[in-house]
Amino acid sequence: MLRKAVATAGVSALLVLGGVLDPTAPSATAASGTAVGGSGADLPYSEVQAERSATNGTVIGPSYTPAELAAEASYRKAVTLRGSGRYVTFTTPVATNSMVFRYSIPDTPDGSVYTAPLSLYINGVKQPDFTLTNAYSWYYGAYPFTNTPGTRPHHFYDEAHRLFSTTYPAGTTFTLQVADTPGAAASYTIDFADFEKVDAARSQPAGSVSVTSKGADASGANDSTSSFKAAISAAGPGGTVWIPPGTYKIPGHIAVDDVTIAGAGMWYSKVTGSAPGFYGNYAPSASTDVHLRDFAIFGDVQERDDADQVNGIGGTMSDSTVERVWIEHMKVGAWMDGPLDNLTFSRLRIRNVTADGANFHGGVTHSVFTDSDIRNTGDDGIAAWSHAGKGADAYNTISRNTVGMQTLANGIAVYGGHDNTVSDNLVRDTGFAGGGGIHVGQRYDSTPVGTTTISRNTLIRNGNLSPTWQFGIGSLWFDGSEGAIAGPINVSDTLIQQSPYEAVQWVEGTVSNVNLTDVTIEGTGTFALQVQTPGSAKVTNVKANGVGAPSPVYNCQGSAFALTDGGGNSGISGTPYCGAWPAPVFPPYFLGAGPQSAARALHALPTGGRP
């Protein structure tokens, strides 16, 4: 969240000392190659964009304007189907037996929930309709938001999915079409579809205790909470509980400690309910050796209430693992309270939640969040929040994740802590209502920001015009609003593309000891570097092109911000700008008008490419 307005300092007489890079300085060296960045998670599906598919609907976007449907879409473009017979046809580039698509239907005048059918045809053959809903979308106003229609609407999109009994070859067409049937929505906006060949269901592990043997109802009609608890008790310490294929109603939390909960796969074993969750015990008897894998948690959380513990995974778990778990329609996917040590999350899908995707909440150490897909969260995608009352997050790694479409805040955020690493991630299309791509901040009552490593990340189309500050938020940004940041913060081999506003930003308080090395900036709506606070940074092999502002650097701090030239830089020299905020000039290749470099082509994600 963005809390405070920031006053812009006057132009300093020492402006040149504070912000101009001199390419002829003795420290300058030969330029190195373009930063490679990171490719994100190794995802098993291929994504096809609606606006690049056959359609007789209306392509909307591109847009960075808040409250517009296109602004929250991937690539900031989508297709709207309005009226009977309007369709979009996806041609799958891979063999598939599943489909997931992202959509938005209009809200009701009073915010009440409704459903609407949307027809599906596979190779022209009619299939059962999808039933879509507005239940998990359309928030209004400022934080903490409301479901009652009003000003500042956002969080427009939700997703629908289906597993088919047939595997279809590459080249199969999947058509979503509006039918002339009762209950049809006034319009359907389709963003993209994912296609995946889902493996067969996994078999029951030897020696495990099935929840159905304890009376669990695989139809989802009856409450299975007592059956899950009985199976956990029967499995005993170190035992394994088996969730067979089916749907199991669990309205609330299941406590887990020294146990494995295993399903047949995230497409097969589904835990549903108003707010289902698996929680470790808190200190002083915190849980250890918990292993959760191969199932889905689909809740029914329709609004954000920070007083409610309605998260998919939570509590405290040390020496534990969570892998191949799909979480939707909760408040937070995984909210982990420290102190805890050695917790690994891998290959998760967390989508369409009202707050964070995942949060390491204080005192989390030697833990990993990796190879996961996080999208359409109502707050940070992945956060390490070193809440001072709980202690510093330290020696953690957030790596190889694909994170995007955060409707508030950032793709990845580090609030305080030390010796944490953010690496090899792909962060795209974030910060629709305030936030950027990757953020490091001394904020929200966090412990001091110590050594932080940000390496080999790709940031695409991140950031927006802050509704609070009324200036842009950077794709990569640093904020010392609650205390001076001493770092060091080491950023290396980072690719920043198509930023609607500035690429890199320093704002509030004092932010020192930021080192940018081998950073490539390709297209910014305003500045390559936006300095709004005292502090210091060293830039080495930083290259910028396609800068939309009058100067590549904004700086009204003068000598209060020491910008050291480490050599090898290009596109960021010249007299810094200090004045009224310029209107952004969105990068021309964002609008589809310019040639793409090899690096852009790698991350442009053509039709059928992985997100």
C-alpha positions as CSV (number, residue, x, y, z in Angstrom):
1,M,0.0,0.0,0.0
2,L,1.1,3.6,-0.7
3,R,0.4,5.7,2.3
4,K,2.0,9.1,2.1
5,A,2.3,12.0,-0.3
6,V,5.8,13.0,-1.2
7,A,7.0,16.6,-1.5
8,T,9.3,17.3,-4.4
9,A,12.4,19.2,-3.5
10,G,13.5,22.3,-5.3
11,V,16.3,22.3,-7.9
12,S,19.7,22.2,-6.3
13,A,22.5,24.4,-7.5
14,L,24.6,21.2,-7.2
15,L,22.4,19.2,-9.5
16,V,25.2,18.1,-11.8
17,L,27.1,16.6,-8.8
18,G,24.0,14.8,-7.7
19,G,22.7,13.3,-10.9
20,V,24.8,13.5,-14.1
21,L,26.7,10.5,-15.3
22,D,29.9,11.5,-17.1
23,P,30.7,8.9,-19.7
24,T,34.3,10.3,-20.1
25,A,35.1,9.8,-16.4
26,P,38.2,7.7,-15.7
27,S,36.0,5.0,-14.1
28,A,34.1,4.4,-17.4
29,T,34.7,1.0,-19.0
30,A,33.6,-0.8,-22.2
31,A,30.0,-1.6,-22.3
32,S,29.0,-5.2,-21.5
33,G,26.2,-7.2,-23.2
34,T,22.5,-6.8,-22.7
35,A,21.1,-8.2,-19.5
36,V,19.4,-11.5,-20.0
37,G,17.0,-11.3,-17.0
38,G,15.0,-14.3,-15.9
39,S,12.5,-16.6,-17.5
40,G,10.4,-17.4,-14.4
41,A,8.7,-20.7,-13.6
42,D,8.9,-23.8,-15.7
43,L,5.2,-24.0,-16.3
44,P,3.5,-27.0,-17.9
45,Y,1.0,-25.1,-20.0
46,S,1.0,-22.8,-23.0
47,E,-0.8,-19.5,-22.9
48,V,-2.7,-18.0,-25.9
49,Q,-3.8,-14.4,-25.9
50,A,-7.4,-13.6,-26.9
51,E,-6.5,-10.5,-28.8
52,R,-4.1,-12.6,-31.0
53,S,-6.8,-15.2,-31.7
54,A,-9.6,-15.4,-34.2
55,T,-12.6,-13.3,-33.0
56,N,-15.5,-11.2,-34.1
57,G,-15.5,-9.4,-30.8
58,T,-13.9,-6.1,-29.9
59,V,-10.2,-5.9,-29.1
60,I,-9.8,-3.5,-26.2
61,G,-6.6,-1.7,-25.2
62,P,-3.8,-1.2,-24.8
63,S,-4.4,0.8,-21.7
64,Y,-2.7,1.9,-18.5
65,T,-5.8,3.9,-17.3
66,P,-7.1,2.7,-13.9
67,A,-10.7,1.3,-14.0
68,E,-10.4,0.1,-17.6
69,L,-10.7,-3.6,-18.3
70,A,-7.8,-3.5,-20.7
71,A,-5.5,-2.0,-18.0
72,E,-5.8,-5.2,-15.9
73,A,-5.4,-7.6,-18.8
74,S,-2.1,-9.3,-19.6
75,Y,-0.3,-7.3,-22.3
76,R,-2.9,-4.6,-21.3
77,K,-5.2,-5.9,-24.1
78,A,-8.2,-8.3,-24.2
79,V,-11.3,-9.1,-26.3
80,T,-14.9,-8.1,-25.3
81,L,-17.8,-10.2,-26.6
82,R,-21.0,-8.3,-26.5
83,G,-24.2,-10.0,-28.0
84,S,-25.2,-13.4,-29.2
85,G,-22.8,-15.1,-31.6
86,R,-19.7,-13.1,-30.6
87,Y,-16.8,-15.4,-30.1
88,V,-13.1,-15.9,-29.6
89,T,-11.4,-19.0,-31.0
90,F,-8.1,-20.2,-29.4
91,T,-6.0,-22.6,-31.4
92,T,-3.9,-24.6,-29.0
93,P,-0.2,-24.9,-29.9
94,V,0.2,-28.1,-27.8
95,A,-1.7,-31.3,-27.1
96,T,-4.1,-30.6,-24.3
97,N,-6.8,-32.2,-22.1
98,S,-7.5,-29.0,-20.1
99,M,-8.4,-25.4,-20.4
100,V,-8.1,-22.4,-18.1
101,F,-9.3,-19.0,-19.2
102,R,-9.3,-15.5,-17.7
103,Y,-12.5,-13.5,-18.0
104,S,-14.6,-10.6,-16.6
105,I,-18.3,-10.1,-16.7
106,P,-20.0,-6.9,-15.5
107,D,-20.9,-6.3,-11.9
108,T,-24.5,-5.8,-10.8
109,P,-25.7,-2.3,-9.7
110,D,-25.8,-3.4,-6.1
111,G,-22.8,-5.8,-6.2
112,S,-25.0,-8.9,-5.8
113,V,-23.6,-12.2,-7.1
114,Y,-24.9,-13.8,-10.3
115,T,-23.9,-16.4,-12.8
116,A,-23.9,-16.4,-16.5
117,P,-23.4,-19.1,-19.1
118,L,-20.7,-19.0,-21.9
119,S,-20.7,-21.7,-24.6
120,L,-17.7,-23.8,-25.5
121,Y,-17.1,-25.5,-28.9
122,I,-14.1,-27.8,-29.6
123,N,-13.4,-28.1,-33.3
124,G,-16.9,-26.7,-33.8
125,V,-18.6,-29.4,-31.6
126,K,-20.7,-28.0,-28.8
127,Q,-19.6,-28.8,-25.3
128,P,-21.3,-28.2,-21.9
129,D,-21.4,-24.4,-21.1
130,F,-19.1,-22.8,-18.6
131,T,-20.8,-21.1,-15.7
132,L,-19.1,-17.8,-15.0
133,T,-19.6,-15.5,-12.0
134,N,-18.9,-12.0,-10.7
135,A,-18.5,-13.4,-7.1
136,Y,-14.8,-13.0,-6.9
137,S,-14.2,-9.8,-8.8
138,W,-15.1,-6.1,-8.8
139,Y,-13.7,-4.3,-5.7
140,Y,-14.2,-0.6,-5.1
141,G,-12.8,2.4,-3.4
142,A,-9.5,2.6,-1.4
143,Y,-7.9,0.0,0.8
144,P,-9.3,-2.2,2.4
145,F,-11.9,-2.0,-0.4
146,T,-15.6,-3.0,-0.6
147,N,-17.8,-5.1,-2.8
148,T,-20.4,-2.4,-3.0
149,P,-20.2,-0.6,-6.4
150,G,-18.8,2.9,-6.2
151,T,-15.6,4.7,-7.2
152,R,-12.3,3.3,-8.3
153,P,-13.4,-0.2,-9.5
154,H,-10.7,-2.8,-9.9
155,H,-9.9,-6.5,-9.7
156,F,-12.1,-7.2,-12.6
157,Y,-11.0,-10.7,-13.6
158,D,-11.6,-14.3,-12.5
159,E,-10.8,-17.6,-14.1
160,A,-12.7,-20.8,-15.1
161,H,-11.1,-24.2,-15.8
162,R,-12.1,-27.6,-17.1
163,L,-10.4,-31.0,-17.4
164,F,-11.5,-33.0,-20.4
165,S,-11.8,-36.8,-20.8
166,T,-10.1,-36.5,-24.2
167,T,-6.6,-35.3,-25.1
168,Y,-6.8,-33.0,-28.1
169,P,-3.8,-32.5,-30.5
170,A,-2.0,-29.3,-31.2
171,G,-4.1,-27.3,-33.7
172,T,-7.4,-28.0,-32.0
173,T,-9.7,-25.0,-31.8
174,F,-11.5,-24.0,-28.6
175,T,-14.2,-21.4,-29.1
176,L,-15.9,-19.4,-26.4
177,Q,-19.1,-18.0,-27.8
178,V,-22.0,-15.9,-26.4
179,A,-25.3,-17.8,-26.8
180,D,-28.8,-16.4,-27.0
181,T,-29.9,-17.9,-23.8
182,P,-31.5,-16.7,-20.6
183,G,-29.1,-15.3,-18.0
184,A,-26.4,-14.3,-20.5
185,A,-24.2,-11.5,-19.3
186,A,-24.3,-8.1,-21.0
187,S,-20.7,-8.7,-22.0
188,Y,-17.8,-11.1,-21.6
189,T,-14.2,-9.9,-21.7
190,I,-11.7,-12.7,-22.4
191,D,-8.0,-12.2,-21.6
192,F,-6.2,-15.4,-22.4
193,A,-6.5,-19.2,-22.2
194,D,-4.0,-21.8,-20.9
195,F,-3.7,-25.3,-22.4
196,E,-2.0,-28.2,-20.6
197,K,-1.8,-31.9,-21.0
198,V,-2.5,-33.0,-17.4
199,D,-0.9,-36.2,-16.3
200,A,-3.0,-39.1,-15.0
201,A,-4.0,-39.1,-11.4
202,R,-1.4,-40.2,-8.9
203,S,-1.8,-43.5,-7.0
204,Q,-2.3,-43.8,-3.3
205,P,1.1,-44.0,-1.4
206,A,1.8,-47.2,0.3
207,G,0.9,-47.2,4.0
208,S,-1.1,-44.0,3.8
209,V,-4.5,-43.5,5.4
210,S,-7.3,-42.4,3.0
211,V,-9.7,-39.8,4.1
212,T,-12.5,-41.7,2.5
213,S,-11.7,-44.7,4.8
214,K,-12.7,-42.3,7.6
215,G,-15.9,-41.3,6.0
216,A,-14.9,-38.3,3.8
217,D,-17.5,-37.5,1.1
218,A,-15.7,-37.3,-2.3
219,S,-18.8,-35.6,-3.8
220,G,-18.3,-32.4,-1.8
221,A,-21.9,-32.5,-0.5
222,N,-21.1,-33.1,3.2
223,D,-18.6,-31.7,5.6
224,S,-15.5,-33.9,5.6
225,T,-13.6,-32.0,8.4
226,S,-13.9,-34.7,11.0
227,S,-12.8,-37.4,8.5
228,F,-9.7,-35.5,7.6
229,K,-8.8,-35.1,11.3
230,A,-9.5,-38.8,11.9
231,A,-7.2,-39.7,9.1
232,I,-4.4,-37.5,10.4
233,S,-4.8,-39.1,13.8
234,A,-4.8,-42.6,12.4
235,A,-1.7,-41.9,10.3
236,G,0.2,-40.8,13.4
237,P,3.5,-38.9,13.6
238,G,5.4,-39.0,10.3
239,G,2.4,-40.7,8.6
240,T,0.8,-39.9,5.3
241,V,-2.9,-39.0,4.7
242,W,-4.3,-39.7,1.2
243,I,-6.9,-37.5,-0.6
244,P,-8.3,-39.6,-3.4
245,P,-9.7,-38.0,-6.6
246,G,-12.8,-36.1,-5.7
247,T,-14.1,-32.9,-4.1
248,Y,-14.1,-32.5,-0.3
249,K,-15.9,-29.9,1.7
250,I,-13.7,-28.4,4.4
251,P,-15.3,-25.1,5.7
252,G,-12.3,-24.1,7.9
253,H,-8.8,-25.0,9.1
254,I,-7.2,-28.4,9.4
255,A,-4.3,-28.4,11.8
256,V,-1.2,-30.2,10.6
257,D,2.0,-31.3,12.3
258,D,4.5,-34.0,11.5
259,V,2.3,-35.3,8.7
260,T,2.2,-35.6,4.9
261,I,-1.1,-34.7,3.1
262,A,-1.0,-36.0,-0.4
263,G,-3.5,-35.9,-3.2
264,A,-3.9,-37.5,-6.7
265,G,-2.9,-34.2,-8.3
266,M,-4.1,-30.6,-8.3
267,W,-6.6,-31.3,-11.0
268,Y,-8.1,-34.3,-9.2
269,S,-8.1,-33.9,-5.4
270,K,-9.9,-30.7,-4.5
271,V,-10.6,-29.3,-1.1
272,T,-13.4,-26.7,-1.1
273,G,-15.5,-24.7,1.3
274,S,-16.1,-21.2,2.6
275,A,-12.5,-20.9,3.8
276,P,-10.6,-24.2,3.7
277,G,-7.0,-24.2,4.9
278,F,-4.1,-26.2,6.3
279,Y,-2.4,-24.6,9.2
280,G,0.7,-25.3,11.2
281,N,0.6,-24.9,15.0
282,Y,2.1,-21.7,16.4
283,A,5.0,-21.3,18.9
284,P,5.8,-22.5,21.4
285,S,4.6,-25.8,20.0
286,A,5.1,-24.9,16.3
287,S,4.7,-27.6,13.6
288,T,7.5,-29.3,11.9
289,D,7.9,-31.9,9.2
290,V,4.7,-31.0,7.4
291,H,4.5,-32.0,3.7
292,L,1.5,-30.9,1.5
293,R,1.4,-31.9,-2.1
294,D,-0.7,-32.6,-5.2
295,F,-4.1,-31.2,-4.4
296,A,-6.1,-28.0,-4.8
297,I,-7.7,-25.6,-2.3
298,F,-10.6,-23.7,-3.8
299,G,-12.3,-21.4,-1.3
300,D,-15.2,-19.0,-1.4
301,V,-13.7,-15.8,0.0
302,Q,-15.3,-12.9,-1.8
303,E,-14.0,-9.9,0.1
304,R,-10.8,-8.8,2.0
305,D,-11.0,-8.7,5.8
306,D,-7.6,-8.5,7.3
307,A,-8.9,-9.6,10.7
308,D,-9.9,-13.0,9.2
309,Q,-7.5,-15.9,9.0
310,V,-9.0,-17.3,5.7
311,N,-5.8,-18.3,3.9
312,G,-5.1,-21.5,2.0
313,I,-2.0,-22.4,4.0
314,G,-0.9,-20.7,7.2
315,G,0.5,-20.9,10.7
316,T,4.0,-22.0,11.4
317,M,5.8,-24.9,9.7
318,S,9.6,-25.6,9.9
319,D,11.5,-28.3,8.0
320,S,8.4,-28.6,5.8
321,T,7.5,-28.6,2.1
322,V,4.5,-27.5,0.0
323,E,4.5,-28.6,-3.6
324,R,2.1,-28.8,-6.5
325,V,-0.8,-27.2,-4.7
326,W,-3.3,-25.0,-6.5
327,I,-5.0,-22.2,-4.4
328,E,-7.8,-19.9,-5.5
329,H,-10.5,-17.7,-4.0
330,M,-8.9,-17.3,-0.5
331,K,-7.7,-14.1,1.2
332,V,-4.0,-15.2,0.9
333,G,-2.6,-18.2,-0.8
334,A,0.0,-18.9,1.9
335,W,0.5,-16.6,4.9
336,M,3.4,-18.0,7.1
337,D,4.0,-16.6,10.5
338,G,7.5,-17.0,12.0
339,P,9.6,-17.8,13.7
340,L,10.1,-20.8,11.4
341,D,13.0,-22.2,9.4
342,N,13.6,-24.3,6.3
343,L,10.2,-24.1,4.6
344,T,10.0,-24.7,0.8
345,F,7.2,-23.9,-1.5
346,S,7.5,-25.2,-5.1
347,R,5.4,-25.5,-8.2
348,L,2.3,-23.8,-6.8
349,R,-0.5,-22.0,-8.6
350,I,-2.0,-19.2,-6.5
351,R,-4.6,-17.1,-8.3
352,N,-7.5,-14.8,-7.8
353,V,-7.1,-14.1,-4.1
354,T,-8.2,-11.0,-2.3
355,A,-4.8,-10.1,-0.7
356,D,-1.2,-11.5,-1.0
357,G,-0.3,-14.5,-3.0
358,A,2.2,-15.6,-0.4
359,N,3.8,-13.8,2.6
360,F,6.7,-14.8,4.8
361,H,5.5,-12.8,7.8
362,G,8.4,-12.2,10.2
363,G,11.1,-14.5,11.5
364,V,11.1,-16.7,8.4
365,T,14.6,-18.0,7.7
366,H,16.4,-20.3,5.2
367,S,13.2,-20.8,3.3
368,V,12.4,-20.9,-0.4
369,F,9.6,-19.9,-2.7
370,T,10.2,-21.2,-6.2
371,D,9.0,-22.4,-9.6
372,S,5.4,-21.1,-9.0
373,D,2.8,-19.1,-10.9
374,I,1.1,-16.3,-9.0
375,R,-1.4,-14.1,-10.7
376,N,-4.4,-11.7,-10.1
377,T,-3.7,-11.2,-6.4
378,G,-5.3,-8.4,-4.5
379,D,-2.0,-7.3,-2.9
380,D,1.7,-8.3,-3.3
381,G,2.2,-11.5,-5.4
382,I,5.1,-12.8,-3.1
383,A,6.2,-10.8,0.0
384,A,8.9,-11.2,2.6
385,W,7.6,-9.0,5.4
386,S,10.0,-8.8,8.3
387,H,7.5,-7.5,10.8
388,A,9.4,-6.0,13.7
389,G,7.3,-7.7,16.3
390,K,8.2,-11.1,14.9
391,G,11.8,-10.7,13.7
392,A,13.7,-10.4,10.5
393,D,13.2,-12.6,7.5
394,A,16.7,-13.8,6.6
395,Y,18.6,-16.1,4.2
396,N,15.5,-16.7,2.1
397,T,15.2,-17.2,-1.7
398,I,12.4,-16.2,-4.0
399,S,13.4,-17.7,-7.3
400,R,12.2,-18.8,-10.8
401,N,8.6,-17.7,-10.3
402,T,6.2,-16.2,-12.8
403,V,4.2,-13.4,-11.1
404,G,1.8,-11.0,-12.7
405,M,-1.5,-9.1,-12.8
406,Q,-1.4,-7.9,-9.2
407,T,-4.3,-5.5,-8.8
408,L,-2.6,-3.8,-5.9
409,A,1.0,-3.5,-4.7
410,N,3.9,-5.4,-6.2
411,G,4.8,-8.6,-8.0
412,I,7.5,-9.3,-5.4
413,A,8.2,-7.3,-2.3
414,V,10.9,-7.4,0.4
415,Y,10.0,-5.3,3.5
416,G,13.0,-5.3,5.8
417,G,15.1,-8.3,6.6
418,H,18.6,-9.2,5.5
419,D,20.4,-11.7,3.3
420,N,17.4,-12.4,1.2
421,T,17.6,-13.1,-2.6
422,V,15.1,-12.5,-5.4
423,S,16.4,-14.1,-8.5
424,D,15.4,-15.5,-11.9
425,N,11.8,-14.4,-11.8
426,L,9.5,-13.1,-14.5
427,V,7.3,-10.3,-13.3
428,R,4.8,-8.7,-15.7
429,D,1.7,-6.5,-15.8
430,T,1.6,-5.6,-12.1
431,G,0.5,-2.7,-10.0
432,F,-2.8,-1.7,-11.5
433,A,-3.9,0.2,-8.4
434,G,-0.6,1.1,-6.8
435,G,2.7,-0.8,-6.9
436,G,5.4,-2.0,-9.3
437,G,7.3,-5.1,-10.3
438,I,10.0,-5.7,-7.6
439,H,10.1,-3.5,-4.5
440,V,12.4,-3.2,-1.5
441,G,11.0,-1.1,1.4
442,Q,11.6,0.0,4.9
443,R,7.9,0.0,5.5
444,Y,5.0,-1.5,7.5
445,D,6.9,-1.6,10.8
446,S,9.7,-3.8,9.3
447,T,13.1,-4.6,10.7
448,P,16.0,-2.8,8.9
449,V,16.7,-3.6,5.3
450,G,20.1,-5.3,5.2
451,T,21.9,-7.1,2.4
452,T,19.4,-7.8,-0.4
453,T,20.2,-9.5,-3.7
454,I,18.1,-9.0,-6.8
455,S,19.5,-10.8,-9.7
456,R,18.5,-12.2,-13.1
457,N,14.9,-10.9,-13.1
458,T,12.8,-9.8,-16.0
459,L,10.3,-7.0,-15.4
460,I,7.7,-6.2,-18.1
461,R,5.0,-3.5,-18.1
462,N,5.1,-3.0,-14.3
463,G,4.0,0.0,-12.4
464,N,1.3,2.6,-12.8
465,L,0.2,6.1,-11.9
466,S,-0.2,6.1,-8.1
467,P,-3.7,7.2,-7.1
468,T,-2.2,8.5,-3.8
469,W,0.9,10.3,-5.0
470,Q,-0.2,11.2,-8.6
471,F,3.2,10.3,-10.0
472,G,4.4,7.0,-11.4
473,I,5.6,4.0,-9.5
474,G,8.7,2.2,-10.9
475,S,9.0,-1.2,-12.2
476,L,11.9,-1.6,-9.7
477,W,11.6,0.7,-6.7
478,F,13.0,1.4,-3.3
479,D,11.2,3.2,-0.4
480,G,12.7,4.2,3.0
481,S,9.6,5.8,4.4
482,E,9.9,4.3,7.9
483,G,13.7,4.5,8.3
484,A,16.9,5.0,6.4
485,I,17.9,2.0,4.2
486,A,21.6,1.2,4.4
487,G,21.5,-2.0,2.4
488,P,23.5,-3.0,0.4
489,I,20.9,-3.7,-2.2
490,N,22.6,-5.4,-5.1
491,V,20.7,-5.5,-8.4
492,S,22.3,-7.4,-11.3
493,D,21.5,-8.9,-14.7
494,T,18.0,-7.4,-14.7
495,L,15.9,-6.7,-17.8
496,I,13.2,-4.0,-17.5
497,Q,10.9,-3.6,-20.4
498,Q,7.9,-1.5,-21.4
499,S,7.6,0.4,-18.1
500,P,4.5,2.7,-18.3
501,Y,6.2,5.2,-16.1
502,E,9.8,5.1,-14.6
503,A,11.9,2.0,-14.7
504,V,13.9,2.4,-11.4
505,Q,12.7,4.6,-8.6
506,W,14.0,5.8,-5.2
507,V,11.2,7.4,-3.1
508,E,10.7,8.6,0.6
509,G,13.2,8.7,3.5
510,T,16.8,7.9,2.7
511,V,17.8,5.0,0.5
512,S,21.6,4.3,0.2
513,N,23.9,1.7,-1.1
514,V,21.9,0.5,-4.1
515,N,24.1,-1.1,-6.7
516,L,22.8,-1.5,-10.3
517,T,25.0,-3.7,-12.4
518,D,24.2,-5.1,-15.8
519,V,20.7,-3.6,-16.0
520,T,19.0,-3.1,-19.3
521,I,16.0,-0.8,-19.6
522,E,14.1,-1.1,-22.8
523,G,11.3,1.4,-23.1
524,T,9.9,3.7,-20.3
525,G,7.0,6.0,-20.4
526,T,8.9,8.6,-18.3
527,F,12.4,8.2,-16.8
528,A,15.0,5.4,-16.7
529,L,16.0,6.5,-13.2
530,Q,13.7,8.6,-10.9
531,V,15.4,9.9,-7.8
532,Q,13.0,11.4,-5.2
533,T,15.0,10.9,-1.9
534,P,18.5,11.4,-0.5
535,G,20.8,8.5,-0.6
536,S,23.2,6.8,-3.0
537,A,23.5,4.4,-5.8
538,K,26.2,3.0,-8.1
539,V,25.4,2.2,-11.7
540,T,27.6,-0.1,-13.8
541,N,26.7,-1.3,-17.3
542,V,23.2,0.2,-17.1
543,K,21.8,0.7,-20.5
544,A,18.6,2.5,-21.4
545,N,16.7,3.1,-24.6
546,G,13.2,4.3,-25.5
547,V,13.0,6.8,-22.7
548,G,9.8,8.8,-22.9
549,A,10.8,11.7,-20.6
550,P,12.8,14.9,-21.5
551,S,15.8,13.4,-19.7
552,P,16.6,9.7,-18.7
553,V,17.1,10.8,-15.1
554,Y,14.7,12.7,-12.8
555,N,16.5,14.2,-9.8
556,C,15.6,17.2,-7.6
557,Q,17.8,16.0,-4.7
558,G,21.1,17.5,-6.1
559,S,24.1,16.4,-4.1
560,A,21.9,14.8,-1.5
561,F,21.8,11.8,-3.7
562,A,25.2,10.5,-4.8
563,L,25.0,8.7,-8.1
564,T,28.3,7.0,-8.9
565,D,29.3,6.0,-12.4
566,G,30.8,2.5,-12.4
567,G,31.4,2.6,-16.1
568,G,29.9,0.9,-19.1
569,N,26.6,2.9,-19.0
570,S,24.6,4.3,-21.9
571,G,21.4,6.1,-22.3
572,I,21.3,7.6,-18.8
573,S,23.6,10.6,-19.1
574,G,22.7,14.2,-19.6
575,T,21.2,16.9,-17.4
576,P,18.7,15.5,-14.9
577,Y,15.1,16.7,-15.2
578,C,13.4,18.5,-12.2
579,G,10.0,19.9,-12.8
580,A,6.3,19.0,-13.4
581,W,5.7,15.4,-14.0
582,P,5.7,14.8,-17.8
583,A,2.9,12.9,-19.4
584,P,4.1,9.3,-20.1
585,V,5.0,8.4,-23.6
586,F,4.3,4.7,-23.7
587,P,7.0,2.7,-25.5
588,P,6.3,2.3,-29.2
589,Y,6.7,-1.4,-29.2
590,F,4.1,-1.6,-26.4
591,L,1.8,-0.2,-29.0
592,G,3.0,-2.8,-31.6
593,A,4.9,-0.2,-33.7
594,G,8.6,-1.0,-33.4
595,P,11.1,-3.8,-34.0
596,Q,11.9,-6.0,-31.1
597,S,15.4,-6.8,-30.0
598,A,16.4,-10.4,-29.4
599,A,15.9,-9.9,-25.7
600,R,12.4,-8.5,-26.2
601,A,11.6,-11.3,-28.6
602,L,12.5,-13.8,-25.9
603,H,10.2,-12.3,-23.4
604,A,7.4,-11.1,-25.7
605,L,5.5,-14.3,-25.3
606,P,4.0,-14.8,-28.7
607,T,0.8,-16.7,-29.2
608,G,1.3,-20.1,-27.6
609,G,4.3,-19.0,-25.5
610,R,4.6,-19.7,-21.8
611,P,3.8,-16.9,-19.4
